[in-house]
Amino acid sequence: MDLDAVVLAESPLAAVRIAGLTARDRGVRVARRAGASRVVVVEGDRAVLSELDGDRPLLVIRADQLVHTPLVAPLVASAGEELAIAVGPDGSYAGALLALDGASVLARLRAGESDDQIARDATARVPHGSVARHAIATDADRAGAHRLLFSLLVKPQDNVITRYLFRPLSSRLTRVLVHTPVTATQVSLVVAVMVALGCWMTTFASTAMMIGGALVILAASYLDCCDGEIARVKLQASTFGAWLDTIVDELSSVGYMIALGWHCHLVYGRSYFGDLGFDPWIAAIWLGVVTYGWSLYCIYFNIIVGVGSANSQDYASRFDVVPGASEGSVALVPRAPKPRERPLPPWLDAIARFVPNIVRRDFIVWLAAVYAVLRVPHISFATHILGGVVSSIVVTIDHIHLRQVRRSIARAGQRLVRR
């Protein structure tokens, strides 16, 4: 929806900072993310409202509290009522409203009416989502607002390695970084430099350099968690940032595999496995490049074409075909895993949930650091190559299935749309 927005920042509380952003600035960012192309901030003189002409729906946000996107997202999603207001769990007005007739609400605001007065004429009351708002009037309120925001640091898609091995440390670092001018994109760029440094150090025959390179890359992996955390807390998420983070992650995996192979080539030489007539380390590097490259193609075909995402954590093994929004159209949705008919014993269930994560990058970088400290880089390199081969086989099977589903939709004369 193309709309205008007004952020009411007339209260002194609009200047209160929570996690590095004032309540005023958060209101503006929330409005932008809701789809507002024009945002006017009222800090006293309401004459600034003349910048809007009321020719589009109008979103009004009161910035005397912490606000986040779930406060207004349900309003925009359910647009259709003349005047909809966001309400909390108790049904009371939550400080955001959306009017289809922007001109009438602008006129009332110019006349000096408050958003509370306008909200009394609501034709729809829409419950807001979670992590939507919090009071910031007292020190206790502000501490609660920080706790609410920091609950966003853990993503639902996090695997057990990320959740229990990386987030506990990265989230503490993020709690510091959000109070600085550092942006999520800047963190991603620093991660890229650290990964390049770690790979460069690993290419030397020196054991100390190899160990140092592995530890630098491990440190970069912890910092890599921070860019997404900062983006979620400070409303900096963007398509560019998501793709930058993804590209850095994937190139770091391929780059470190190549660096490890070159290190083994220098240290162990082509005769390590006897006279094979070729250098096994260089041959393995090429095998890794091919399998990693093919796996990346399959994974990103899956998430872009099938899921409609830029995050590899959203990868889906299988899809179901469901009716689309219009006649003759269908959409793909990731298939939910089938529940077990008979539950596994707790210890076996824990193993079953952990095993799929051993091929994930979060686990591999930790394993690589352990191998480096133990001075067995050849085992680390072999693990990378084996992981690439196994992953390429798994994603190839999934890729074939996705292609078959898309072909069957085309043969049936149906139109595939995004859900």
SULRA-V764408 format. One record per residue. N is the residue number from 1. PHI is phi in degrees with one decimal (none if undefined). Layout:
# SULRA-V764408
n:N phi:PHI
n:N phi:PHI
This chain:
# SULRA-V764408
n:1 phi:none
n:2 phi:-87.1
n:3 phi:-142.6
n:4 phi:-105.5
n:5 phi:-143.8
n:6 phi:-123.2
n:7 phi:-107.1
n:8 phi:-86.8
n:9 phi:-114.3
n:10 phi:-81.1
n:11 phi:-81.0
n:12 phi:-57.5
n:13 phi:-66.3
n:14 phi:-63.8
n:15 phi:-91.3
n:16 phi:-70.2
n:17 phi:-95.9
n:18 phi:-126.3
n:19 phi:52.3
n:20 phi:87.4
n:21 phi:-125.2
n:22 phi:-71.5
n:23 phi:-60.2
n:24 phi:-61.5
n:25 phi:-65.2
n:26 phi:-64.7
n:27 phi:-58.8
n:28 phi:-64.4
n:29 phi:-67.3
n:30 phi:-63.2
n:31 phi:-62.6
n:32 phi:-60.4
n:33 phi:-69.2
n:34 phi:-78.6
n:35 phi:113.9
n:36 phi:-75.9
n:37 phi:-88.7
n:38 phi:-126.1
n:39 phi:-127.9
n:40 phi:-113.0
n:41 phi:-104.0
n:42 phi:-98.9
n:43 phi:-113.5
n:44 phi:172.7
n:45 phi:-74.7
n:46 phi:-81.8
n:47 phi:-64.2
n:48 phi:-63.8
n:49 phi:-66.3
n:50 phi:-67.6
n:51 phi:-68.4
n:52 phi:-106.3
n:53 phi:-105.7
n:54 phi:76.5
n:55 phi:-86.2
n:56 phi:-134.2
n:57 phi:-54.6
n:58 phi:-122.1
n:59 phi:-103.4
n:60 phi:-119.2
n:61 phi:-126.1
n:62 phi:-94.1
n:63 phi:-101.6
n:64 phi:-107.1
n:65 phi:-151.7
n:66 phi:-69.9
n:67 phi:-125.5
n:68 phi:-139.9
n:69 phi:-54.6
n:70 phi:-63.9
n:71 phi:-71.2
n:72 phi:-109.3
n:73 phi:-55.8
n:74 phi:-63.0
n:75 phi:-62.6
n:76 phi:-66.9
n:77 phi:-66.2
n:78 phi:-104.1
n:79 phi:-56.7
n:80 phi:156.0
n:81 phi:-87.9
n:82 phi:-62.1
n:83 phi:-145.3
n:84 phi:-109.5
n:85 phi:-122.5
n:86 phi:-81.7
n:87 phi:-127.1
n:88 phi:-85.7
n:89 phi:-58.8
n:90 phi:-87.4
n:91 phi:85.5
n:92 phi:-85.4
n:93 phi:-58.5
n:94 phi:-105.5
n:95 phi:98.3
n:96 phi:-150.0
n:97 phi:-143.4
n:98 phi:-131.6
n:99 phi:-114.5
n:100 phi:-67.8
n:101 phi:-93.0
n:102 phi:-63.0
n:103 phi:-62.3
n:104 phi:-67.4
n:105 phi:-69.9
n:106 phi:-59.6
n:107 phi:-62.0
n:108 phi:-69.6
n:109 phi:-65.9
n:110 phi:-62.7
n:111 phi:-77.6
n:112 phi:100.4
n:113 phi:-69.8
n:114 phi:-88.2
n:115 phi:-66.4
n:116 phi:-61.9
n:117 phi:-65.6
n:118 phi:-65.6
n:119 phi:-64.3
n:120 phi:-66.3
n:121 phi:-96.8
n:122 phi:-61.1
n:123 phi:-100.1
n:124 phi:-151.4
n:125 phi:-117.7
n:126 phi:-112.6
n:127 phi:-62.8
n:128 phi:-79.9
n:129 phi:-81.4
n:130 phi:-81.1
n:131 phi:49.5
n:132 phi:-104.8
n:133 phi:-161.4
n:134 phi:-162.1
n:135 phi:-65.5
n:136 phi:-136.4
n:137 phi:-72.8
n:138 phi:-119.2
n:139 phi:-60.3
n:140 phi:-65.1
n:141 phi:-61.1
n:142 phi:-67.4
n:143 phi:-62.8
n:144 phi:-66.8
n:145 phi:-64.6
n:146 phi:-63.7
n:147 phi:-61.4
n:148 phi:-62.2
n:149 phi:-63.7
n:150 phi:-71.6
n:151 phi:-68.6
n:152 phi:-78.8
n:153 phi:-66.5
n:154 phi:-95.2
n:155 phi:-91.0
n:156 phi:-60.0
n:157 phi:-79.2
n:158 phi:-57.5
n:159 phi:-80.5
n:160 phi:-64.6
n:161 phi:-65.6
n:162 phi:-63.3
n:163 phi:-65.1
n:164 phi:-105.7
n:165 phi:-109.2
n:166 phi:-103.1
n:167 phi:-58.0
n:168 phi:-56.2
n:169 phi:-89.5
n:170 phi:-62.8
n:171 phi:-65.5
n:172 phi:-68.4
n:173 phi:-66.7
n:174 phi:-63.2
n:175 phi:-59.9
n:176 phi:-84.9
n:177 phi:-65.6
n:178 phi:-65.8
n:179 phi:-89.9
n:180 phi:-112.6
n:181 phi:-75.3
n:182 phi:-61.3
n:183 phi:-102.7
n:184 phi:-62.0
n:185 phi:-64.9
n:186 phi:-63.0
n:187 phi:-63.6
n:188 phi:-60.2
n:189 phi:-67.8
n:190 phi:-64.1
n:191 phi:-60.2
n:192 phi:-60.7
n:193 phi:-65.3
n:194 phi:-63.3
n:195 phi:-63.7
n:196 phi:-60.9
n:197 phi:-63.1
n:198 phi:-62.2
n:199 phi:-65.3
n:200 phi:-61.5
n:201 phi:-62.5
n:202 phi:-69.6
n:203 phi:-71.6
n:204 phi:-83.4
n:205 phi:-74.9
n:206 phi:-66.0
n:207 phi:-66.1
n:208 phi:-62.4
n:209 phi:-66.2
n:210 phi:-63.5
n:211 phi:-65.7
n:212 phi:-60.6
n:213 phi:-62.2
n:214 phi:-64.3
n:215 phi:-71.7
n:216 phi:-63.8
n:217 phi:-67.7
n:218 phi:-63.8
n:219 phi:-62.4
n:220 phi:-63.3
n:221 phi:-67.1
n:222 phi:-68.1
n:223 phi:-65.4
n:224 phi:-62.1
n:225 phi:-68.6
n:226 phi:-71.9
n:227 phi:-63.5
n:228 phi:-67.2
n:229 phi:-65.3
n:230 phi:-62.4
n:231 phi:-60.8
n:232 phi:-70.5
n:233 phi:-74.5
n:234 phi:-102.1
n:235 phi:56.0
n:236 phi:-107.8
n:237 phi:-62.4
n:238 phi:-150.6
n:239 phi:-62.0
n:240 phi:-61.0
n:241 phi:-62.6
n:242 phi:-63.5
n:243 phi:-70.3
n:244 phi:-61.2
n:245 phi:-61.0
n:246 phi:-65.0
n:247 phi:-63.7
n:248 phi:-61.4
n:249 phi:-59.0
n:250 phi:-70.1
n:251 phi:-65.7
n:252 phi:-66.0
n:253 phi:-64.3
n:254 phi:-67.9
n:255 phi:-62.8
n:256 phi:-70.2
n:257 phi:-60.9
n:258 phi:-65.2
n:259 phi:-62.7
n:260 phi:-62.3
n:261 phi:-61.7
n:262 phi:-67.9
n:263 phi:-60.1
n:264 phi:-64.9
n:265 phi:-59.5
n:266 phi:-73.8
n:267 phi:-80.5
n:268 phi:-100.2
n:269 phi:76.6
n:270 phi:-72.2
n:271 phi:-93.8
n:272 phi:-59.1
n:273 phi:-102.0
n:274 phi:94.6
n:275 phi:-83.9
n:276 phi:-94.1
n:277 phi:85.6
n:278 phi:-154.1
n:279 phi:-84.4
n:280 phi:-64.4
n:281 phi:-70.6
n:282 phi:-67.1
n:283 phi:-62.3
n:284 phi:-67.7
n:285 phi:-60.0
n:286 phi:-63.9
n:287 phi:-61.6
n:288 phi:-64.3
n:289 phi:-61.4
n:290 phi:-65.7
n:291 phi:-68.9
n:292 phi:-64.9
n:293 phi:-61.4
n:294 phi:-66.5
n:295 phi:-61.7
n:296 phi:-63.3
n:297 phi:-60.0
n:298 phi:-63.6
n:299 phi:-64.8
n:300 phi:-80.6
n:301 phi:-63.1
n:302 phi:-62.8
n:303 phi:-77.8
n:304 phi:-82.0
n:305 phi:-81.2
n:306 phi:-86.2
n:307 phi:-87.8
n:308 phi:80.4
n:309 phi:-139.5
n:310 phi:-119.7
n:311 phi:-117.2
n:312 phi:-63.9
n:313 phi:-69.3
n:314 phi:-90.3
n:315 phi:-54.5
n:316 phi:-123.0
n:317 phi:-72.4
n:318 phi:-135.1
n:319 phi:-128.4
n:320 phi:-108.7
n:321 phi:-97.3
n:322 phi:-126.1
n:323 phi:-60.1
n:324 phi:-84.4
n:325 phi:-74.4
n:326 phi:-115.8
n:327 phi:-61.6
n:328 phi:81.7
n:329 phi:-110.5
n:330 phi:-134.9
n:331 phi:-136.4
n:332 phi:-101.7
n:333 phi:-129.2
n:334 phi:-57.0
n:335 phi:-76.2
n:336 phi:-72.3
n:337 phi:-62.7
n:338 phi:-74.8
n:339 phi:-68.1
n:340 phi:-69.3
n:341 phi:-67.3
n:342 phi:-126.1
n:343 phi:-63.3
n:344 phi:-79.3
n:345 phi:-58.1
n:346 phi:-51.6
n:347 phi:-67.4
n:348 phi:-74.7
n:349 phi:-65.7
n:350 phi:-63.3
n:351 phi:-65.3
n:352 phi:-61.9
n:353 phi:-77.8
n:354 phi:-83.8
n:355 phi:-52.5
n:356 phi:-58.9
n:357 phi:-84.0
n:358 phi:-72.3
n:359 phi:-96.9
n:360 phi:-82.7
n:361 phi:-59.7
n:362 phi:-58.0
n:363 phi:-76.5
n:364 phi:-64.9
n:365 phi:-66.9
n:366 phi:-68.7
n:367 phi:-62.8
n:368 phi:-63.1
n:369 phi:-65.3
n:370 phi:-64.0
n:371 phi:-59.6
n:372 phi:-65.1
n:373 phi:-63.7
n:374 phi:-78.5
n:375 phi:63.0
n:376 phi:-127.0
n:377 phi:-63.5
n:378 phi:-66.0
n:379 phi:-70.2
n:380 phi:-61.2
n:381 phi:-63.9
n:382 phi:-62.2
n:383 phi:-64.0
n:384 phi:-62.2
n:385 phi:-65.6
n:386 phi:-62.1
n:387 phi:-62.0
n:388 phi:-64.6
n:389 phi:-66.3
n:390 phi:-62.7
n:391 phi:-62.0
n:392 phi:-64.3
n:393 phi:-66.9
n:394 phi:-63.0
n:395 phi:-72.4
n:396 phi:-65.3
n:397 phi:-61.2
n:398 phi:-65.1
n:399 phi:-64.3
n:400 phi:-61.1
n:401 phi:-61.3
n:402 phi:-63.3
n:403 phi:-61.7
n:404 phi:-64.3
n:405 phi:-62.8
n:406 phi:-64.9
n:407 phi:-66.8
n:408 phi:-65.5
n:409 phi:-66.5
n:410 phi:-64.6
n:411 phi:-64.7
n:412 phi:-79.9
n:413 phi:73.6
n:414 phi:-94.6
n:415 phi:-104.2
n:416 phi:-87.1
n:417 phi:-128.0
n:418 phi:-76.1
n:419 phi:-85.8
